[in-house]
Amino acid sequence: MSNSCLINNAKGHIPASQRIPPIVKHLVSEKAKKTIDLVESFVEQECIPADAVFEASLGQTTKERFSAHPAILEDLKRKARSLGLWNLFLPKNHFRGLGADFTNLEYALMAELLGKSMVASEACNCSAPDTGNMELLARYGSEEQKKAWLEPLLDGRIRSAFLMTEPGVAGSDATNIGQALTMERARDGGWILNGESVLVVPADTPGITVKRVLSVIGFDHAPEGHAHISFKNVHVPKSALVLGEGRGFEIVQGRLGPGRIHHAMRSIGAAEKALEWALARVSDPHRTTFGKTLGEHGMTIERIAQSRIEIDGARLAVLNAAHKIDEGDAKHAFKQIAQVKVVVPRVMTEVVDRAIQVHGGAGVSQDTPLASLAALARMMRIVDGPDEVHLFQLGRNEIKNGRALYGRIEAQKAKTKGLFKEYGVEHVDPLALNRTSGGSKL
């Protein structure tokens, strides 16, 4: 394939390893830099051109789309494995030996590139929800569970799902799970699902019904996608329990932390892709308005600049969160993960929206990837916890510092007052003036 797929600069191509933000470059190993460049070549030359072929191979009807397994995906998987681009996401400080042994920060730079393609993450066995489920099983699973489920997931032989919301309750509060799904002890020591624990359940277990496929703002995300699934007298053995009774919330939170940062990593790449489409559009010499190319209009120039600023700032926030996880774990990086969970989807939404606007009618059609990216960006504000939850927790924790800061500022004011007196400088105390005048008006 032509190297023109890699051109990203007026002078040709600047490899991804040379575009790593300088503030974190010293944290990236030489092995990781080489892999980052391999990922970029694989995504740009193999995966992005294959996206439309993959989509067309799914068919038209719901039944066709959700039973399809396009051959092009398996070919991409083989190419990825031959390049060593497999299970890149498992951080070496937490799961040494299970994956490619990169840090979270190094993987963040790779995941950004994977996020530019519909199929790239799965081609490298780095797609959700499998990544989170593999981490869950690696961290909390029994040896039996690892052999039965983790090993085939790591090998890319099976896919998995993660069920964690219920139609009848507020899913933003994970402790609500179990109000609509009951869990009773079976005579053999297992359970009958008709709660609060996390279990591994084979998809072909009798009693599991996929009631309907759910779309995301009109996109079904086939062949995996999202579904409304019901359980009726579903029997699972005792060995299906992960970690222990009553520890479901702990496990779910341990899984969601890394999942949130992975979504943010990929979303940076998706935003970058939208900006690339916008830049290509405004540079098209055949598209002129009022005697100028789109890129010569002041409003367009400002929007492009704003998108660049927002993407670069969001990327640094993601890398900071990833490094914080590397220093400890997801719990250690709670604040940083919550920040990117809120910021990155908003940035992606704005960048994609500007790209759609510059494309006009084509931007909202299937002729560009922008409409699907817009739906994905909006979904990211809900998955793994809505913005409101993270904003509330972040704000509440910040306010805890208020008392200390109030005392510090009052002490500074008192010292300022003493310095005025010490140096004989005349000043007006605004508080004293307010007390004598009964307040002030603007």
Summary of the structure (lengths in Angstrom):
residues: 442
radius of gyration: 25.8
end to end distance: 67.1
largest distance: 87.0
contacts: 1341
relative contact order: 0.08
helix: 58%
strand: 8%
